[in-house]
Amino acid sequence: MKSRFITFEGIDGAGKSSQIAAAVALIESRGLSVVQTREPGGTPLAEKLRALLLHDAMHLETEAMLMFAARREHLAAVIEPALAGGRWVVSDRFTDATYAYQVGGRGLDEARFAALEQWVHPHLQPDLTLLFDLDPIEAARRLAGTGDAPDRFEREQADFFERVRNAYLRRAAADPARIKIIDAAQTPEAIRREVEGIVLETCFQ
Ligand code: TYD
């Protein structure tokens, strides 16, 4: 069976992280080997870039280029070798996040985003992307409930997350075959069933 590249996306607080483990367990239960990873990060160098990105103030274009620099490293060291070796890859975020946060949230010029995407991965796109869609007010409420200290992105206001959410939805409308929208206001159990159904339907047919 062909290996697959699956990504999870959504605004902070949408609850995707807790669903990733269930998707990985489902794929492994079919006897397949899965690499679970995340962005920004996934390699020692990319994790160092993550620490800078999440905590240090910087110019918007620096932020976009560092996201793609981390991604270049992640692709070369983890994603491409895994897929070439027949392993599945499940990543917590990928390039749709740069479109949503840097273009949608921060106002990065779309042509510059497209140029970086074309440079870093001209041919590869995820086989499936699960977009956890949630009202930013509810997402903020969930984040506040964790008690964790917020990072540079999580400290943004509701209007920022409204723009991020809308950019994700535009990206999904442009590629509905790849990006599946999940209503993240449902119960965790209902979301898990929906995620499993989509993974089975799109990847195991
Ligand atoms: P995430 O791993 O979801 O955060 P957490 O560990 O707190 O659950 O993502 C880290 C942050 O990075 C998140 O706020 C979104 C942001 N981000 C971008 O702005 N652009 C990108 O390209 C990526 C991959 C993440």
Boltz pocket constraint, residues with backbone or C-beta under 6 A from the ligand:
constraints:
  - pocket:
      binder: B
      contacts: [[A, 12], [A, 17], [A, 38], [A, 39], [A, 40], [A, 67], [A, 92], [A, 93], [A, 94], [A, 95], [A, 97], [A, 98], [A, 99], [A, 101], [A, 102], [A, 151], [A, 153], [A, 154]]
      max_distance: 6.0
